[in-house]
């Protein structure tokens, strides 16, 4: 029982990070109907931004501290929002009227471009760098169970950001515009919505989420390298599909489920090398029976 | 001689005749071209950089002392970026484009295994500084190494767990992506059960994973006395951090894949008190080691050489010794000379090449203490 509860905690902590990354995937998809594969690399850039900013603000606010961590995360998120907007402006905007497949392939290209540029010696280099401790970390022991304060922070941040995103999309003017663009870009433009601005905003927001996720991921596993985003990126993408792509609570649900599946499969002796295989086999099964994802709405394609 | 061996010999003969036909192999003129492939960037970058620095230092020392056979050695280095697939590319290039007389590399067994068949086919001797998986030299009679092998390292760690750690139950946590890790785990398990120990549980991870809590929780519930993690330093550091978070306060121990400054830089406090076996200790009192450490520090701004640096250094010195005794850089003669090496005085201890072209030598066990690696004991073969 203790084993089970501990694995639940481990799984939820891991799943929350996947959920946070999946939010970014799903938001861009919701508005633009395409997968921004560079999302996982923006996550990596977020972690590196924090890696370089932390020593710079150390003299002002000593780290590890809560205010310091918040400041570092805020600056990194702003930097990544800028990068996200720039990526959209340079790589996706010129292709907006082209077939969706063109943009998709470009997204993969952008992702590889960032990964391999960053691996160059003159940029970050390919070796693993130790990530600084931003937050004071303690472990809480409750009846044989261990809960890390960082894990609690991850769950909390994910919950707050999920609520925040939902509020922005459903309750604000810009959110209404985002939904309008998502329904029909031309009609939205005719109603006076500045499409370019809304799309830039969506990318900025998604990339800021990626930066936060990247920093939380780096706090959990404090060794960062330019390919660190690939693995969680793929998982988060799958989590987004599992939850029903374009659906914010669905992304969170998918992420949590995937984190739990992986943790439980990994914790069985003899099966742990098939960890990902087991997790993904279960996902395929779920998608066979619910092709639109757990919370996605099945849509009828008009021909 | 069985037919298969015969066929191999014919191929080897043909291949060794080829360089004669194409001419100007090995830099010609007044230099001897030596190839090196190493993971200068990527996941195991510190291994590649260390072994490269050691190799370079040895080559410079040899040249300063007049070179070999009256010629200077020229080192041609290629980076394989710690990536699968890359060693085959760069070693092919070194042999067919640059025309090197011998290849030095790699540290990681998986990558040495990739390059070995290419060197064997071209009859170019390959000397791995630090690949400890037995399969590496089994590729063929042109493949050598200057380090001990995993059956020995596994036995050393099994004896260490039994005698020094007094462990009765040990959990084994293996990187299933790496030949090195799987090999070492296998030999450890054999040695440990033979010594009367019990394997509490076995779990696997994939090198490059970032979350190990699922497996570590399973290890915790199996209640072992110690945990054997035959992985590489980046993964090991994260494993030890997460183990500490889960309250798994047991001794962790592993092999030479742990030895890197990055282990403590990432792992920090979580690494304290853990043990690993390796090839040499920089704080050991031997004149050969002291001279090497002094020269290395002078050449690389006070950096203390690790085992990979010492092995890289030894691999180049071993090659130079072979060329001198062969009196030639021709593949087959060089191979025979290398295979006949006995009681060679290397920085990492006195070594003899056995029939399997593996170095027979001693191992040392180090402990992480105060963020540094401290000598615990030497184990002879």
Contacts between the chains, C-beta under 8 A, distances in Angstrom:
chain1	res1	chain2	res2	distance
A	2	B	221	7.4
A	3	B	217	6.4
A	3	B	218	7.4
A	3	B	221	4.5
A	6	B	217	4.8
A	6	B	220	7.7
A	6	B	246	7.5
A	7	B	214	6.3
A	7	B	217	5.5
A	10	B	211	7.8
A	10	B	213	3.9
A	10	B	214	5.8
A	10	B	217	6.0
A	11	B	214	7.3
A	13	B	213	7.6
A	14	B	211	5.0
A	14	B	213	7.3
A	119	B	41	6.8
A	119	B	42	7.8
A	119	B	81	7.6
A	121	B	41	6.7
A	125	B	41	6.3
A	125	B	45	7.6
A	126	B	41	4.0
A	126	B	42	4.4
A	126	B	43	7.5
A	126	B	45	6.4
A	126	B	81	6.2
A	126	B	82	7.1
A	127	B	41	6.4
A	127	B	42	6.8
A	127	B	43	7.5
A	127	B	45	3.7
A	127	B	46	6.9
A	127	B	262	7.5
A	128	B	43	6.5
A	128	B	45	7.9
A	128	B	234	4.6
A	128	B	262	6.3
A	128	B	266	6.8
A	130	B	262	7.2
A	130	B	265	4.3
A	130	B	266	4.5
A	130	B	268	8.0
A	131	B	266	7.9
A	139	B	245	5.6
A	139	B	247	7.0
A	141	B	247	6.8
A	146	B	245	6.6
A	146	B	246	5.2
A	146	B	247	5.0
A	148	B	245	4.9
A	217	B	210	7.0
A	220	B	210	6.9
A	220	B	211	7.0
A	221	B	210	3.7
A	221	B	211	6.8
A	221	B	238	4.9
A	221	B	241	7.7
A	221	B	242	7.8
A	222	B	238	7.6
A	222	B	241	6.9
A	222	B	266	6.0
A	223	B	234	5.5
A	223	B	237	6.3
A	223	B	238	6.0
A	223	B	262	7.9
A	223	B	266	4.5
A	225	B	43	7.0
A	225	B	234	8.0
A	227	B	208	8.0
A	228	B	210	7.4
A	231	B	208	6.9
A	231	B	209	7.5
A	231	B	210	7.1
A	232	B	210	7.5
A	262	B	211	7.6
A	262	B	214	6.8
A	263	B	211	7.6
A	263	B	213	6.7
A	263	B	214	3.8
A	264	B	214	6.8
A	265	B	214	7.4
A	266	B	203	7.7
A	266	B	205	7.7
A	266	B	212	7.8
A	266	B	214	3.3
A	266	B	215	5.1
A	266	B	218	7.9
A	267	B	203	7.8
A	267	B	214	4.0
A	267	B	215	6.0
A	267	B	217	5.6
A	267	B	218	4.1
A	268	B	218	6.9
A	269	B	201	4.8
A	269	B	202	5.7
A	269	B	203	5.7
A	269	B	218	6.2
A	269	B	222	7.7
A	270	B	202	7.1
A	272	B	203	4.6
A	272	B	204	4.5
A	272	B	205	7.1
A	272	B	214	7.5
A	272	B	215	5.4
A	272	B	218	7.5
A	273	B	176	4.4
A	273	B	204	3.7
A	273	B	206	7.6
A	275	B	204	7.9
A	275	B	206	7.7
A	275	B	214	7.4
A	276	B	206	7.6
